Amino acid sequence: ILHNNTQLCTFLGAHLFVNPGLIWLCLCAQLARHCRGLLSLDISNCQNLSDSSLIVVSECCKSLNSLLASGLEKVTDQGIRILAENSDSLVNLSLSMCVGISDFAMSRIAIHCRPLCFF
């Protein structure tokens, strides 16, 4: 559990790479809730993360413009739909190797993530 979140987020700055072996849902939720100024987040290959992780990130990190989330096998269309609806500032999004998403999720991204340049 994170203690003194303000200092941690100041130390981390605006960009965060998460070690896939160390992340789990409660840590992801705490980071999202207490590091609301994050601009860039790399949670690629964090196998423990699922739709609920993406939902918390999208609801709490409104400034996020880059999300690298490749290889999240537990993510489904539901998580991507909510991410897309909440993420109007995303410019860079990586979802490669997310085997649980379909064309429906891609259509939600196309509709809601207008500033997206890199996908």
N, C-alpha and C positions, 0 to 999 in steps of 0.2 A: 504494500500500500504506500502511496506517495505521501510524504509529509512535506509541508512547506511548499506547496504547489507553485506559488508565485515565484519563488527563487528558482525552482526547477525550470519553469517556462522561460524565465529571463535567461537562464543559462543555455537552454536549448535554442533560443532564438526563434526565427520564423520558419525554419526548415527542420524536418525531423525524419531521420531514417530509423526504422524500428528493426531490431534484430529478430528474425523469425522465431528463433528458439526461446525468446524471452517474453513475447507478447501473449496476452490472453485477454479475454473480454473485459474484465474489470479494469485492467491497466489501460486498455484502449479507451474505455469510457472515461476514466479519470483524466487522461491526456486531453481528450476532446473537450471535456467540460471545463478544464482549468487552463488550457492553452488555446483560448478562443482566437488568438491572433495568428495562428498557424497559417502560413501561405502554401507550404509544400509538405506533403506527408507521403512516405514510402512504407507501405505495409505489405509489400509483395512477399508472397510465399509464407505468410503467417497463417499456417494451417488451422489454427484455433479460431480464427475470426470468421464471422458469418454475417448474415443480413443485419442482425441487431448492432454489430460493430459499425457497419457502414451507415446505418440510420443515426446512431449517436454522433458520429463524425459529421454527417451532413447537417444535422440539427444544431450542432454546437459550433462548428468551425465555418462560419459564413464567409470568411475572408479567403478560404482555401481556393487556390487557383491551379494547384497541381496535386493530383492524387494518383499514385502508382500502386495499384492493387492487383497485380498479376498473380496468378496461381492460387487464388482464394477459392478452393474447391467447394466450400460450404455456402458461397454466395449464390443467391437465386435471383430470378426476375423481380421478386418483391423488393429485395434490398436495393437493386439497381433503380427500380422505379422511384422509390422514395429518395434515393441519392440524387437522381436527375431532377426531381421536383424541388429539392431543397438547395441545389447547387448552381445558382445562376452566375457564379463568377469563375467556374472551372474553365481553364484554357487548355490544360493538359490532363488527359485521363488514360490510364493504361489498365485494361482488363483482360489481357491475353492469358490464356490457360485457365480462365474461370469457366469451368465446364458446366456449371449449373445455370448459365444464362442463355437466353434464346434471342431470336430476332425481335421479340416483343420488347425486351430490355433495350436493345439497340434503338428501337423506334422511340422509346421514352427519352433516351439521351438526345436523339436528333431533334425532338420537339422542345425539350426543356433546357438543354445546355447550348444556347445560342453562341456564346463566345468561344466555344471549343474549337481549338486549332489543331491539336495533336491528339489523335485517338488511335 
